Amino acid sequence: MREHLVTVESMSHSVLPKLFVKNELTIRIIIPININGNAIRVRLSNFYGKNNGSIEHTTIAICNEKGEIDPESIQDILFSRGLKAKLPEGENTVSDLIHFQTHPGMYLALSYFLHKCGTSGT
């Protein structure tokens, strides 16, 4: 079967407000889907970051428009076959391909866990 990658865009959380400076933080982005597909790659950007960054763990799941996820659909997103994503200053990082069926009208929840986050722009 030929893979059909779906490209969606979502607003980034490139600069976290000072309110969110914590040792640990999970951020969830709700992404509306408007096309059929059977594979996903996630691109994370630190293009405007002033420091190297990392994300400890990223998952994707089917959810409703309020962000309530279907626990049966949760899948880990891997980066170079590992859970941790390195975000070099001024660069993008792309995940490994995962097989995930999408269709118009569905919502996906992209959740990522940051450790020792701050306002560095990562």
N, CA, C and O atoms as CSV, one atom per row, in Angstrom:
chain,resi,resn,atom,element,x,y,z
A,1,MET,N,N,0.837,-1.171,0.000
A,1,MET,CA,C,0.000,0.000,0.000
A,1,MET,C,C,0.890,1.244,0.000
A,1,MET,O,O,1.850,1.335,0.765
A,2,ARG,N,N,0.561,2.181,-0.852
A,2,ARG,CA,C,1.293,3.434,-0.914
A,2,ARG,C,C,0.867,4.331,0.242
A,2,ARG,O,O,-0.321,4.443,0.548
A,3,GLU,N,N,1.841,4.967,0.878
A,3,GLU,CA,C,1.532,5.834,2.009
A,3,GLU,C,C,1.067,7.199,1.519
A,3,GLU,O,O,1.620,7.762,0.574
A,4,HIS,N,N,0.054,7.711,2.174
A,4,HIS,CA,C,-0.483,9.029,1.884
A,4,HIS,C,C,-0.310,9.872,3.133
A,4,HIS,O,O,-1.109,9.805,4.068
A,5,LEU,N,N,0.757,10.673,3.129
A,5,LEU,CA,C,1.029,11.527,4.284
A,5,LEU,C,C,0.083,12.711,4.292
A,5,LEU,O,O,-0.181,13.317,3.254
A,6,VAL,N,N,-0.414,13.028,5.447
A,6,VAL,CA,C,-1.304,14.164,5.623
A,6,VAL,C,C,-0.492,15.330,6.183
A,6,VAL,O,O,0.249,15.174,7.154
A,7,THR,N,N,-0.640,16.486,5.568
A,7,THR,CA,C,0.024,17.687,6.064
A,7,THR,C,C,-1.022,18.598,6.677
A,7,THR,O,O,-1.963,19.025,6.009
A,8,VAL,N,N,-0.846,18.887,7.945
A,8,VAL,CA,C,-1.723,19.843,8.620
A,8,VAL,C,C,-0.836,20.853,9.315
A,8,VAL,O,O,0.320,20.570,9.631
A,9,GLU,N,N,-1.374,22.008,9.545
A,9,GLU,CA,C,-0.617,23.027,10.245
A,9,GLU,C,C,-1.364,23.398,11.506
A,9,GLU,O,O,-2.594,23.416,11.549
A,10,SER,N,N,-0.595,23.690,12.520
A,10,SER,CA,C,-1.182,24.069,13.790
A,10,SER,C,C,-0.335,25.170,14.404
A,10,SER,O,O,0.873,25.238,14.180
A,11,MET,N,N,-0.967,26.014,15.163
A,11,MET,CA,C,-0.247,27.090,15.833
A,11,MET,C,C,0.760,26.498,16.810
A,11,MET,O,O,0.460,25.555,17.542
A,12,SER,N,N,1.935,27.059,16.807
A,12,SER,CA,C,2.972,26.545,17.700
A,12,SER,C,C,2.910,27.229,19.056
A,12,SER,O,O,2.275,28.270,19.227
A,13,HIS,N,N,3.580,26.622,19.996
A,13,HIS,CA,C,3.752,27.195,21.330
A,13,HIS,C,C,5.221,27.570,21.470
A,13,HIS,O,O,5.899,27.125,22.397
A,14,SER,N,N,5.708,28.390,20.544
A,14,SER,CA,C,7.141,28.646,20.471
A,14,SER,C,C,7.685,29.435,21.656
A,14,SER,O,O,8.830,29.228,22.060
A,15,VAL,N,N,6.898,30.319,22.209
A,15,VAL,CA,C,7.353,31.070,23.375
A,15,VAL,C,C,6.314,30.884,24.474
A,15,VAL,O,O,5.188,31.370,24.369
A,16,LEU,N,N,6.697,30.196,25.499
A,16,LEU,CA,C,5.785,29.939,26.609
A,16,LEU,C,C,5.754,31.140,27.543
A,16,LEU,O,O,6.805,31.676,27.895
A,17,PRO,N,N,4.567,31.568,27.946
A,17,PRO,CA,C,4.491,32.693,28.886
A,17,PRO,C,C,5.174,32.364,30.205
A,17,PRO,O,O,5.288,31.196,30.580
A,18,LYS,N,N,5.624,33.390,30.902
A,18,LYS,CA,C,6.310,33.186,32.183
A,18,LYS,C,C,5.446,32.415,33.163
A,18,LYS,O,O,5.967,31.753,34.061
A,19,LEU,N,N,4.142,32.492,33.003
A,19,LEU,CA,C,3.216,31.757,33.854
A,19,LEU,C,C,3.501,30.255,33.808
A,19,LEU,O,O,3.266,29.550,34.788
A,20,PHE,N,N,4.003,29.768,32.680
A,20,PHE,CA,C,4.198,28.341,32.486
A,20,PHE,C,C,5.618,27.865,32.764
A,20,PHE,O,O,5.951,26.737,32.403
A,21,VAL,N,N,6.452,28.660,33.379
A,21,VAL,CA,C,7.810,28.219,33.688
A,21,VAL,C,C,7.733,27.218,34.830
A,21,VAL,O,O,7.426,27.579,35.966
A,22,LYS,N,N,8.012,25.975,34.523
A,22,LYS,CA,C,7.929,24.884,35.490
A,22,LYS,C,C,9.047,23.896,35.207
A,22,LYS,O,O,9.739,24.012,34.196
A,23,ASN,N,N,9.226,22.934,36.085
A,23,ASN,CA,C,10.181,21.873,35.814
A,23,ASN,C,C,9.610,20.852,34.849
A,23,ASN,O,O,10.369,20.211,34.121
A,24,GLU,N,N,8.309,20.683,34.821
A,24,GLU,CA,C,7.666,19.726,33.934
A,24,GLU,C,C,6.376,20.313,33.410
A,24,GLU,O,O,5.660,20.999,34.139
A,25,LEU,N,N,6.071,20.046,32.133
A,25,LEU,CA,C,4.875,20.589,31.524
A,25,LEU,C,C,4.456,19.701,30.357
A,25,LEU,O,O,5.294,19.287,29.557
A,26,THR,N,N,3.168,19.412,30.261
A,26,THR,CA,C,2.629,18.722,29.094
A,26,THR,C,C,1.754,19.710,28.341
A,26,THR,O,O,0.887,20.363,28.922
A,27,ILE,N,N,1.992,19.809,27.044
A,27,ILE,CA,C,1.211,20.692,26.178
A,27,ILE,C,C,0.446,19.825,25.197
A,27,ILE,O,O,0.998,18.885,24.625
A,28,ARG,N,N,-0.831,20.142,25.004
A,28,ARG,CA,C,-1.657,19.407,24.041
A,28,ARG,C,C,-2.159,20.379,22.990
A,28,ARG,O,O,-2.716,21.427,23.314
A,29,ILE,N,N,-1.958,20.024,21.729
A,29,ILE,CA,C,-2.444,20.817,20.602
A,29,ILE,C,C,-3.520,19.991,19.896
A,29,ILE,O,O,-3.301,18.825,19.566
A,30,ILE,N,N,-4.676,20.601,19.671
A,30,ILE,CA,C,-5.780,19.934,18.983
A,30,ILE,C,C,-5.698,20.322,17.501
A,30,ILE,O,O,-5.675,21.504,17.157
A,31,ILE,N,N,-5.656,19.314,16.640
A,31,ILE,CA,C,-5.464,19.541,15.208
A,31,ILE,C,C,-6.677,19.017,14.446
A,31,ILE,O,O,-6.934,17.813,14.459
A,32,PRO,N,N,-7.433,19.900,13.779
A,32,PRO,CA,C,-8.542,19.424,12.940
A,32,PRO,C,C,-7.993,18.839,11.636
A,32,PRO,O,O,-7.075,19.396,11.034
A,33,ILE,N,N,-8.561,17.724,11.212
A,33,ILE,CA,C,-8.115,17.048,9.990
A,33,ILE,C,C,-9.173,17.230,8.915
A,33,ILE,O,O,-10.369,17.109,9.182
A,34,ASN,N,N,-8.730,17.519,7.700
A,34,ASN,CA,C,-9.691,17.725,6.616
A,34,ASN,C,C,-9.367,16.903,5.372
A,34,ASN,O,O,-9.823,17.236,4.278
A,35,ILE,N,N,-8.576,15.821,5.526
A,35,ILE,CA,C,-8.191,15.000,4.390
A,35,ILE,C,C,-7.964,13.562,4.855
A,35,ILE,O,O,-7.601,13.324,6.007
A,36,ASN,N,N,-8.179,12.616,3.957
A,36,ASN,CA,C,-7.884,11.209,4.246
A,36,ASN,C,C,-6.386,10.969,4.179
A,36,ASN,O,O,-5.681,11.572,3.371
A,37,GLY,N,N,-5.916,10.083,5.035
A,37,GLY,CA,C,-4.503,9.711,5.015
A,37,GLY,C,C,-4.285,8.456,5.824
A,37,GLY,O,O,-5.164,8.019,6.567
A,38,ASN,N,N,-3.088,7.868,5.673
A,38,ASN,CA,C,-2.800,6.656,6.424
A,38,ASN,C,C,-1.444,6.683,7.123
A,38,ASN,O,O,-1.003,5.668,7.660
A,39,ALA,N,N,-0.781,7.842,7.119
A,39,ALA,CA,C,0.516,7.957,7.787
A,39,ALA,C,C,0.716,9.397,8.254
A,39,ALA,O,O,0.200,10.344,7.661
A,40,ILE,N,N,1.484,9.529,9.338
A,40,ILE,CA,C,1.732,10.838,9.934
A,40,ILE,C,C,3.212,10.972,10.254
A,40,ILE,O,O,3.867,10.024,10.686
A,41,ARG,N,N,3.712,12.167,10.030
A,41,ARG,CA,C,5.011,12.598,10.544
A,41,ARG,C,C,4.765,13.922,11.239
A,41,ARG,O,O,3.956,14.731,10.785
A,42,VAL,N,N,5.463,14.141,12.340
A,42,VAL,CA,C,5.326,15.383,13.092
A,42,VAL,C,C,6.619,16.180,12.925
A,42,VAL,O,O,7.718,15.653,13.098
A,43,ARG,N,N,6.464,17.449,12.589
A,43,ARG,CA,C,7.630,18.333,12.480
A,43,ARG,C,C,7.562,19.338,13.620
A,43,ARG,O,O,6.594,20.087,13.752
A,44,LEU,N,N,8.598,19.341,14.433
A,44,LEU,CA,C,8.715,20.298,15.532
A,44,LEU,C,C,9.790,21.307,15.152
A,44,LEU,O,O,10.829,20.946,14.599
A,45,SER,N,N,9.532,22.561,15.451
A,45,SER,CA,C,10.465,23.604,15.053
A,45,SER,C,C,11.013,24.353,16.254
A,45,SER,O,O,10.286,24.681,17.192
A,46,ASN,N,N,12.287,24.610,16.203
A,46,ASN,CA,C,12.956,25.496,17.147
A,46,ASN,C,C,13.677,26.572,16.329
A,46,ASN,O,O,14.742,27.062,16.703
A,47,PHE,N,N,13.054,26.916,15.204
A,47,PHE,CA,C,13.674,27.816,14.243
A,47,PHE,C,C,14.034,29.165,14.852
A,47,PHE,O,O,15.083,29.727,14.540
A,48,TYR,N,N,13.175,29.684,15.715
A,48,TYR,CA,C,13.431,30.980,16.333
A,48,TYR,C,C,13.974,30.856,17.749
A,48,TYR,O,O,14.132,31.857,18.449
A,49,GLY,N,N,14.257,29.634,18.168
A,49,GLY,CA,C,14.774,29.415,19.519
A,49,GLY,C,C,16.167,29.977,19.698
A,49,GLY,O,O,16.949,30.035,18.749
A,50,LYS,N,N,16.473,30.385,20.900
A,50,LYS,CA,C,17.787,30.928,21.213
A,50,LYS,C,C,18.662,29.902,21.936
A,50,LYS,O,O,19.822,30.178,22.240
A,51,ASN,N,N,18.106,28.718,22.209
A,51,ASN,CA,C,18.828,27.645,22.888
A,51,ASN,C,C,18.412,26.308,22.284
A,51,ASN,O,O,17.357,26.199,21.659
A,52,ASN,N,N,19.251,25.293,22.477
A,52,ASN,CA,C,18.844,23.942,22.129
A,52,ASN,C,C,17.750,23.519,23.086
A,52,ASN,O,O,17.730,23.947,24.240
A,53,GLY,N,N,16.846,22.686,22.619
A,53,GLY,CA,C,15.766,22.206,23.468
A,53,GLY,C,C,15.539,20.728,23.259
A,53,GLY,O,O,16.177,20.095,22.418
A,54,SER,N,N,14.632,20.193,24.029
A,54,SER,CA,C,14.263,18.788,23.854
A,54,SER,C,C,12.856,18.567,24.382
A,54,SER,O,O,12.370,19.284,25.257
A,55,ILE,N,N,12.231,17.562,23.827
A,55,ILE,CA,C,10.920,17.122,24.283
A,55,ILE,C,C,11.086,15.674,24.712
A,55,ILE,O,O,11.591,14.844,23.956
A,56,GLU,N,N,10.659,15.379,25.923
A,56,GLU,CA,C,10.883,14.054,26.502
A,56,GLU,C,C,10.012,12.970,25.875
A,56,GLU,O,O,10.465,11.842,25.686
A,57,HIS,N,N,8.752,13.312,25.550
A,57,HIS,CA,C,7.816,12.286,25.077
A,57,HIS,C,C,6.709,12.970,24.302
A,57,HIS,O,O,6.169,13.985,24.743
A,58,THR,N,N,6.368,12.414,23.142
A,58,THR,CA,C,5.302,12.972,22.306
A,58,THR,C,C,4.338,11.854,21.947
A,58,THR,O,O,4.758,10.750,21.599
A,59,THR,N,N,3.038,12.143,22.033
A,59,THR,CA,C,2.026,11.167,21.620
A,59,THR,C,C,1.019,11.829,20.695
A,59,THR,O,O,0.884,13.052,20.658
A,60,ILE,N,N,0.320,10.985,19.953
A,60,ILE,CA,C,-0.784,11.448,19.123
A,60,ILE,C,C,-1.962,10.530,19.388
A,60,ILE,O,O,-1.785,9.334,19.621
A,61,ALA,N,N,-3.162,11.085,19.353
A,61,ALA,CA,C,-4.367,10.300,19.621
A,61,ALA,C,C,-5.557,10.948,18.939
A,61,ALA,O,O,-5.542,12.140,18.631
A,62,ILE,N,N,-6.571,10.162,18.712
A,62,ILE,CA,C,-7.844,10.691,18.225
A,62,ILE,C,C,-8.531,11.371,19.404
A,62,ILE,O,O,-8.505,10.866,20.526
A,63,CYS,N,N,-9.143,12.516,19.138
A,63,CYS,CA,C,-9.858,13.230,20.196
A,63,CYS,C,C,-11.086,13.910,19.603
A,63,CYS,O,O,-11.302,13.889,18.392
A,64,ASN,N,N,-11.877,14.506,20.471
A,64,ASN,CA,C,-12.977,15.336,19.989
A,64,ASN,C,C,-12.489,16.787,19.946
A,64,ASN,O,O,-11.342,17.063,20.297
A,65,GLU,N,N,-13.339,17.699,19.526
A,65,GLU,CA,C,-12.901,19.087,19.375
A,65,GLU,C,C,-12.565,19.763,20.700
A,65,GLU,O,O,-11.947,20.828,20.711
A,66,LYS,N,N,-12.966,19.156,21.817
A,66,LYS,CA,C,-12.613,19.694,23.137
A,66,LYS,C,C,-11.282,19.144,23.645
A,66,LYS,O,O,-10.797,19.565,24.695
A,67,GLY,N,N,-10.688,18.200,22.898
A,67,GLY,CA,C,-9.408,17.627,23.296
A,67,GLY,C,C,-9.509,16.393,24.161
A,67,GLY,O,O,-8.494,15.921,24.674
A,68,GLU,N,N,-10.709,15.852,24.340
A,68,GLU,CA,C,-10.879,14.624,25.127
A,68,GLU,C,C,-10.460,13.454,24.248
A,68,GLU,O,O,-11.089,13.170,23.228
A,69,ILE,N,N,-9.388,12.779,24.657
A,69,ILE,CA,C,-8.798,11.752,23.802
A,69,ILE,C,C,-9.429,10.383,23.983
A,69,ILE,O,O,-9.968,10.058,25.041
A,70,ASP,N,N,-9.348,9.597,22.934
A,70,ASP,CA,C,-9.734,8.196,22.960
A,70,ASP,C,C,-8.498,7.415,23.407
A,70,ASP,O,O,-7.554,7.289,22.627
A,71,PRO,N,N,-8.468,6.886,24.631
A,71,PRO,CA,C,-7.274,6.221,25.157
A,71,PRO,C,C,-6.801,5.044,24.298
A,71,PRO,O,O,-5.611,4.729,24.276
A,72,GLU,N,N,-7.722,4.401,23.598
A,72,GLU,CA,C,-7.359,3.257,22.749
A,72,GLU,C,C,-6.531,3.680,21.537
A,72,GLU,O,O,-5.852,2.850,20.931
A,73,SER,N,N,-6.582,4.967,21.180
A,73,SER,CA,C,-5.923,5.424,19.954
A,73,SER,C,C,-4.542,6.044,20.187
A,73,SER,O,O,-3.878,6.440,19.229
A,74,ILE,N,N,-4.105,6.133,21.437
A,74,ILE,CA,C,-2.829,6.797,21.742
A,74,ILE,C,C,-1.662,6.028,21.134
A,74,ILE,O,O,-1.545,4.813,21.298
A,75,GLN,N,N,-0.802,6.760,20.429
A,75,GLN,CA,C,0.423,6.180,19.870
A,75,GLN,C,C,1.601,7.092,20.199
A,75,GLN,O,O,1.487,8.317,20.152
A,76,ASP,N,N,2.722,6.481,20.530
A,76,ASP,CA,C,3.945,7.246,20.744
A,76,ASP,C,C,4.459,7.758,19.410
A,76,ASP,O,O,4.364,7.075,18.391
A,77,ILE,N,N,5.000,8.954,19.427
A,77,ILE,CA,C,5.701,9.511,18.273
A,77,ILE,C,C,7.189,9.334,18.556
A,77,ILE,O,O,7.685,9.772,19.594
A,78,LEU,N,N,7.891,8.696,17.639
A,78,LEU,CA,C,9.321,8.459,17.813
A,78,LEU,C,C,10.134,9.403,16.934
A,78,LEU,O,O,9.701,9.807,15.855
A,79,PHE,N,N,11.309,9.737,17.418
A,79,PHE,CA,C,12.257,10.565,16.696
A,79,PHE,C,C,13.565,9.793,16.640
A,79,PHE,O,O,14.184,9.547,17.675
A,80,SER,N,N,13.990,9.408,15.445
A,80,SER,CA,C,15.182,8.557,15.277
A,80,SER,C,C,15.073,7.316,16.156
A,80,SER,O,O,16.037,6.915,16.808
A,81,ARG,N,N,13.889,6.716,16.163
A,81,ARG,CA,C,13.552,5.481,16.891
A,81,ARG,C,C,13.574,5.619,18.415
A,81,ARG,O,O,13.613,4.613,19.122
A,82,GLY,N,N,13.549,6.842,18.923
A,82,GLY,CA,C,13.531,7.053,20.366
A,82,GLY,C,C,12.404,7.992,20.745
A,82,GLY,O,O,11.850,8.691,19.896
A,83,LEU,N,N,12.066,8.003,22.034
A,83,LEU,CA,C,10.982,8.861,22.521
A,83,LEU,C,C,11.376,10.329,22.598
A,83,LEU,O,O,10.536,11.203,22.382
A,84,LYS,N,N,12.635,10.617,22.902
A,84,LYS,CA,C,13.072,11.990,23.112
A,84,LYS,C,C,13.365,12.677,21.777
A,84,LYS,O,O,14.020,12.112,20.901
A,85,ALA,N,N,12.868,13.901,21.643
A,85,ALA,CA,C,13.118,14.698,20.442
A,85,ALA,C,C,14.103,15.812,20.790
A,85,ALA,O,O,13.848,16.612,21.690
A,86,LYS,N,N,15.210,15.860,20.087
A,86,LYS,CA,C,16.169,16.949,20.269
A,86,LYS,C,C,15.781,18.076,19.322
A,86,LYS,O,O,15.473,17.850,18.151
A,87,LEU,N,N,15.805,19.301,19.857
A,87,LEU,CA,C,15.433,20.480,19.076
A,87,LEU,C,C,16.610,21.451,19.028
A,87,LEU,O,O,16.710,22.352,19.861
A,88,PRO,N,N,17.508,21.265,18.047
A,88,PRO,CA,C,18.653,22.170,17.951
A,88,PRO,C,C,18.210,23.604,17.651
A,88,PRO,O,O,17.247,23.831,16.919
A,89,GLU,N,N,18.914,24.540,18.215
A,89,GLU,CA,C,18.629,25.960,17.998
A,89,GLU,C,C,18.601,26.262,16.502
A,89,GLU,O,O,19.529,25.919,15.771
A,90,GLY,N,N,17.516,26.914,16.056
A,90,GLY,CA,C,17.398,27.346,14.672
A,90,GLY,C,C,17.060,26.260,13.669
A,90,GLY,O,O,17.194,26.479,12.465
A,91,GLU,N,N,16.625,25.096,14.129
A,91,GLU,CA,C,16.357,23.984,13.217
A,91,GLU,C,C,14.991,23.352,13.464
A,91,GLU,O,O,14.306,23.661,14.440
A,92,ASN,N,N,14.617,22.454,12.546
A,92,ASN,CA,C,13.404,21.641,12.662
A,92,ASN,C,C,13.797,20.206,12.955
A,92,ASN,O,O,14.897,19.774,12.608
A,93,THR,N,N,12.905,19.472,13.589
A,93,THR,CA,C,13.086,18.044,13.845
A,93,THR,C,C,11.841,17.329,13.341
A,93,THR,O,O,10.720,17.757,13.619
A,94,VAL,N,N,12.035,16.235,12.597
A,94,VAL,CA,C,10.917,15.498,12.012
A,94,VAL,C,C,10.869,14.103,12.623
A,94,VAL,O,O,11.896,13.444,12.784
A,95,SER,N,N,9.660,13.667,12.960
A,95,SER,CA,C,9.476,12.348,13.586
A,95,SER,C,C,9.625,11.226,12.565
A,95,SER,O,O,9.632,11.447,11.354
A,96,ASP,N,N,9.743,10.032,13.095
A,96,ASP,CA,C,9.659,8.836,12.260
A,96,ASP,C,C,8.213,8.723,11.777
A,96,ASP,O,O,7.299,9.258,12.403
A,97,LEU,N,N,8.020,8.038,10.684
A,97,LEU,CA,C,6.691,7.810,10.121
A,97,LEU,C,C,5.908,6.837,11.007
A,97,LEU,O,O,6.445,5.817,11.438
A,98,ILE,N,N,4.641,7.153,11.277
A,98,ILE,CA,C,3.775,6.191,11.949
A,98,ILE,C,C,2.528,6.000,11.097
A,98,ILE,O,O,2.071,6.927,10.427
A,99,HIS,N,N,1.999,4.823,11.129
A,99,HIS,CA,C,0.776,4.523,10.392
A,99,HIS,C,C,-0.402,4.915,11.272
A,99,HIS,O,O,-0.555,4.420,12.389
A,100,PHE,N,N,-1.226,5.808,10.754
A,100,PHE,CA,C,-2.336,6.359,11.522
A,100,PHE,C,C,-3.384,6.819,10.519
A,100,PHE,O,O,-3.117,7.718,9.722
A,101,GLN,N,N,-4.562,6.225,10.543
A,101,GLN,CA,C,-5.638,6.563,9.611
A,101,GLN,C,C,-6.277,7.892,9.990
A,101,GLN,O,O,-6.624,8.118,11.149
A,102,THR,N,N,-6.427,8.771,8.999
A,102,THR,CA,C,-7.121,10.034,9.226
A,102,THR,C,C,-8.219,10.206,8.187
A,102,THR,O,O,-8.157,9.636,7.098
A,103,HIS,N,N,-9.221,10.995,8.537
A,103,HIS,CA,C,-10.305,11.291,7.606
A,103,HIS,C,C,-10.872,12.668,7.933
A,103,HIS,O,O,-10.731,13.151,9.056
A,104,PRO,N,N,-11.517,13.303,6.945
A,104,PRO,CA,C,-12.064,14.642,7.174
A,104,PRO,C,C,-13.040,14.659,8.350
A,104,PRO,O,O,-13.841,13.741,8.528
A,105,GLY,N,N,-12.953,15.720,9.140
A,105,GLY,CA,C,-13.853,15.898,10.270
A,105,GLY,C,C,-13.332,15.371,11.584
A,105,GLY,O,O,-13.920,15.642,12.631
A,106,MET,N,N,-12.238,14.619,11.558
A,106,MET,CA,C,-11.697,14.102,12.818
A,106,MET,C,C,-10.739,15.119,13.437
A,106,MET,O,O,-10.291,16.059,12.781
A,107,TYR,N,N,-10.445,14.907,14.695
A,107,TYR,CA,C,-9.485,15.737,15.417
A,107,TYR,C,C,-8.404,14.844,15.992
A,107,TYR,O,O,-8.670,13.724,16.426
A,108,LEU,N,N,-7.172,15.358,15.989
A,108,LEU,CA,C,-6.057,14.659,16.617
A,108,LEU,C,C,-5.508,15.517,17.742
A,108,LEU,O,O,-5.487,16.745,17.658
A,109,ALA,N,N,-5.067,14.852,18.788
A,109,ALA,CA,C,-4.424,15.540,19.910
A,109,ALA,C,C,-2.942,15.189,19.884
A,109,ALA,O,O,-2.566,14.025,20.025
A,110,LEU,N,N,-2.115,16.193,19.705
A,110,LEU,CA,C,-0.671,16.024,19.787
A,110,LEU,C,C,-0.258,16.515,21.166
A,110,LEU,O,O,-0.416,17.694,21.485
A,111,SER,N,N,0.272,15.609,21.984
A,111,SER,CA,C,0.667,15.954,23.352
A,111,SER,C,C,2.165,15.765,23.481
A,111,SER,O,O,2.714,14.741,23.074
A,112,TYR,N,N,2.819,16.767,24.055
A,112,TYR,CA,C,4.242,16.592,24.287
A,112,TYR,C,C,4.620,17.060,25.680
A,112,TYR,O,O,4.107,18.050,26.202
A,113,PHE,N,N,5.554,16.291,26.265
A,113,PHE,CA,C,5.992,16.487,27.638
A,113,PHE,C,C,7.356,17.152,27.637
A,113,PHE,O,O,8.314,16.639,27.059
A,114,LEU,N,N,7.430,18.304,28.295
A,114,LEU,CA,C,8.687,19.044,28.414
A,114,LEU,C,C,9.215,18.898,29.826
A,114,LEU,O,O,8.452,18.934,30.791
A,115,HIS,N,N,10.500,18.735,29.944
A,115,HIS,CA,C,11.159,18.667,31.230
A,115,HIS,C,C,12.091,19.858,31.329
A,115,HIS,O,O,12.872,20.114,30.413
A,116,LYS,N,N,12.016,20.595,32.439
A,116,LYS,CA,C,12.832,21.801,32.644
A,116,LYS,C,C,12.572,22.812,31.532
A,116,LYS,O,O,13.500,23.252,30.853
A,117,CYS,N,N,11.304,23.176,31.349
A,117,CYS,CA,C,10.969,24.143,30.314
A,117,CYS,C,C,11.059,25.552,30.867
A,117,CYS,O,O,11.118,25.766,32.078
A,118,GLY,N,N,11.068,26.499,29.957
A,118,GLY,CA,C,11.134,27.895,30.351
A,118,GLY,C,C,10.726,28.782,29.211
A,118,GLY,O,O,9.982,28.353,28.329
A,119,THR,N,N,11.191,30.004,29.204
A,119,THR,CA,C,10.794,30.977,28.180
A,119,THR,C,C,11.892,31.170,27.142
A,119,THR,O,O,12.018,32.252,26.569
A,120,SER,N,N,12.685,30.133,26.895
A,120,SER,CA,C,13.810,30.260,25.978
A,120,SER,C,C,13.406,30.218,24.523
A,120,SER,O,O,14.242,30.440,23.647
A,121,GLY,N,N,12.133,29.935,24.240
A,121,GLY,CA,C,11.690,29.839,22.858
A,121,GLY,C,C,11.796,28.443,22.308
A,121,GLY,O,O,11.632,28.254,21.103
A,122,THR,N,N,12.065,27.451,23.142
A,122,THR,CA,C,12.156,26.080,22.642
A,122,THR,C,C,10.816,25.416,22.667
A,122,THR,O,O,10.695,24.253,22.281
